[in-house]
Amino acid sequence: MKIKGNYYWLLLILPLAFIGWYFINKNEQKPLRTLPYFGQKNTITKGDTTFHTVKPFSFTSQYNENVTEETVKGKIYVTDFFFTTCQSICPVMSTELERVYKQFQNLEDVLILSHTVAPEEDSVNVLMDYARLHGVKDKKWLFLTGEKKHLYEMARKSYLLNAEEGKGDEEDFIHTQNFALVDKERHLRGFYDGTDSTDVSRLIIDIQLLLEEYAYREKHK
């Protein structure tokens, strides 16, 4: 009779213990998956390596304000290259980026940087009109212009969005539909086809995964 009583107590305690464990640990679990790192690793002192890192930059936004690597410090951001008079892939890309913008508009940790590949045409005023066309009224989505050579070097060498060789001169031109996802340490964590809504949905999911990754890191310092 005593054994039977203990058995009943065990049946009662085990579910309660499981419920307690679940509520204690539900916020402690790692993200379901983490994103890979892209780009060649760089060798540093004593043979150690570090991941490819986006180089420092300096551009001008639609608000006629300087935008540098300090602007994105501690931020996750999506980047692309476009031009306002494009009638082929760029309108689709910008429409898809609207989805990303609206999804994360209220999060301080997420930004979008769209760089013009035609700085001679896309002035600050032109970029402001283009931003308004896509419903941008804040600084969560910045449209950037600057020196053509610097813009093209960033696209090719930092963001790895174009593999073609070029000097960023008058005859050079970049036209890519790809987006890059950059983490808070300016490492490349994903590439996406900006004309493919399914791939942009994957981008949205990956941004959320990165946010979860950072939240987990912060909690387990």
C-alpha positions in Angstrom: 0.0 0.0 0.0 2.9 2.3 0.8 4.5 1.6 -2.6 1.3 2.4 -4.3 1.1 5.7 -2.5 4.6 6.6 -3.4 3.8 5.8 -7.1 0.9 8.2 -7.0 3.2 10.9 -5.5 5.7 10.3 -8.3 3.0 10.6 -11.0 2.1 14.0 -9.4 5.6 15.4 -8.9 7.1 14.5 -12.3 4.7 16.6 -14.4 5.1 19.5 -12.0 8.9 19.2 -12.2 8.8 19.2 -16.0 6.5 22.2 -16.1 8.9 24.1 -13.7 11.9 23.1 -15.8 10.2 24.3 -18.9 9.4 27.8 -17.6 12.8 28.2 -16.1 14.6 27.2 -19.3 12.3 28.3 -22.1 14.2 31.6 -22.4 17.6 30.0 -22.0 17.6 27.9 -25.1 19.9 28.7 -28.1 18.4 29.8 -31.4 17.3 26.9 -33.5 20.2 27.7 -35.9 22.9 30.3 -36.4 23.8 32.0 -39.6 27.1 31.2 -41.4 29.9 33.8 -42.0 30.8 34.7 -45.5 34.0 36.0 -47.1 37.6 35.0 -46.8 39.0 34.9 -43.3 41.8 37.4 -42.5 45.0 36.3 -40.7 45.9 38.4 -37.7 48.6 38.2 -35.0 50.0 34.8 -34.0 48.2 32.9 -36.8 44.7 33.7 -35.5 42.0 34.5 -38.0 39.0 36.8 -38.0 36.0 36.9 -40.3 35.8 39.1 -43.4 34.7 42.6 -42.1 33.1 45.5 -44.0 35.6 48.3 -44.3 35.1 51.8 -43.0 33.1 54.0 -45.3 31.7 57.5 -45.7 28.7 58.4 -47.7 25.9 61.0 -47.7 22.2 60.1 -47.0 19.0 61.5 -48.4 19.0 63.8 -45.3 22.3 65.3 -46.5 24.0 63.8 -43.4 27.3 61.9 -43.3 26.9 58.1 -42.8 29.8 56.0 -41.7 30.6 52.8 -40.0 29.8 54.6 -36.8 26.2 54.9 -38.0 25.8 51.1 -38.1 27.8 50.4 -34.9 25.9 47.9 -32.9 23.3 47.4 -35.7 22.2 44.6 -38.0 21.8 46.0 -41.4 20.8 45.0 -45.0 22.5 46.6 -47.9 22.0 46.9 -51.6 23.0 48.9 -54.7 20.5 50.5 -57.1 19.8 53.6 -59.1 16.6 55.7 -59.1 16.1 55.7 -62.9 16.4 52.0 -63.2 13.3 50.5 -64.9 14.2 46.8 -64.6 15.3 45.1 -61.3 15.6 48.2 -59.0 11.9 48.9 -58.6 11.3 45.3 -57.6 14.2 45.3 -55.2 13.0 48.5 -53.5 9.5 47.2 -53.2 10.8 44.0 -51.6 13.0 46.1 -49.2 9.8 47.9 -48.2 8.7 44.6 -46.6 11.9 44.4 -44.6 11.6 48.1 -43.6 8.0 47.7 -42.4 8.8 44.5 -40.5 11.7 46.0 -38.5 10.8 49.7 -38.5 10.3 49.9 -34.8 13.5 48.0 -33.9 16.5 50.2 -33.1 18.9 47.3 -33.9 18.0 47.0 -37.6 18.8 49.4 -40.5 18.8 49.4 -44.3 21.5 51.0 -46.4 20.7 51.4 -50.1 23.6 52.8 -52.2 23.3 54.4 -55.6 25.5 53.2 -58.4 24.8 56.4 -60.3 25.9 59.2 -58.0 26.2 61.6 -60.9 22.4 61.4 -61.3 21.2 60.5 -57.8 21.7 63.7 -55.8 20.6 64.1 -52.2 17.3 65.6 -53.4 16.7 62.8 -55.9 17.3 60.2 -53.2 14.9 62.0 -50.8 12.2 61.9 -53.4 12.9 58.2 -54.0 12.8 57.5 -50.2 9.4 59.2 -49.9 8.1 57.2 -52.9 8.8 54.1 -50.8 7.2 55.4 -47.6 10.4 56.2 -45.8 10.0 59.0 -43.2 12.7 58.2 -40.7 16.4 57.2 -40.6 15.8 53.4 -40.5 16.3 53.2 -44.3 19.1 55.4 -45.7 19.7 56.0 -49.3 23.3 56.9 -49.9 25.4 58.7 -52.5 29.1 59.6 -52.6 32.2 59.1 -54.7 31.6 56.5 -57.4 34.9 54.8 -56.9 34.3 54.4 -53.2 30.7 53.1 -53.8 31.9 50.5 -56.3 34.8 49.4 -54.1 32.4 48.9 -51.2 30.1 46.8 -53.4 32.9 44.6 -54.7 35.4 44.4 -51.9 33.4 44.9 -48.7 29.9 43.6 -49.4 31.0 41.0 -52.1 27.9 41.8 -54.1 29.7 42.0 -57.5 32.5 39.8 -58.8 33.4 41.8 -61.9 36.6 43.8 -62.0 36.3 47.6 -62.4 37.9 50.9 -61.4 34.8 52.9 -60.5 35.4 55.2 -63.5 33.0 56.6 -66.1 32.9 53.4 -68.0 32.3 51.2 -65.0 28.8 50.1 -64.0 27.4 47.7 -61.4 23.9 46.3 -61.7 23.1 43.6 -59.1 19.9 42.4 -57.6 21.6 40.9 -54.5 21.2 42.0 -50.9 23.7 41.4 -48.2 23.0 40.9 -44.5 25.6 42.4 -42.1 25.8 41.7 -38.4 26.8 44.1 -35.6 30.5 43.4 -36.0 30.2 44.2 -39.7 30.6 40.6 -40.8 28.6 39.2 -43.8 26.0 36.7 -42.7 23.8 36.2 -45.8 23.1 36.9 -49.4 19.7 37.2 -51.0 18.1 37.7 -54.4 16.2 41.0 -54.0 13.9 40.3 -56.9 12.7 37.0 -55.4 10.0 37.5 -52.7 10.7 34.0 -51.3 14.3 34.8 -50.8 13.5 38.2 -49.2 11.2 36.3 -46.8 14.2 34.2 -46.0 16.1 37.4 -45.3 13.4 38.5 -42.9 13.7 35.2 -41.0 17.5 35.4 -40.9 17.3 38.9 -39.4 15.1 37.6 -36.7 17.6 34.7 -36.1 20.4 37.2 -35.8 18.4 39.2 -33.2 17.8 36.0 -31.3 21.5 35.1 -31.5 22.5 38.5 -30.0 19.8 38.2 -27.3 21.2 34.8 -26.3 24.8 36.1 -26.3 23.8 39.1 -24.1 22.0 36.8 -21.6 25.0 34.5 -21.3 27.9 36.9 -21.0 
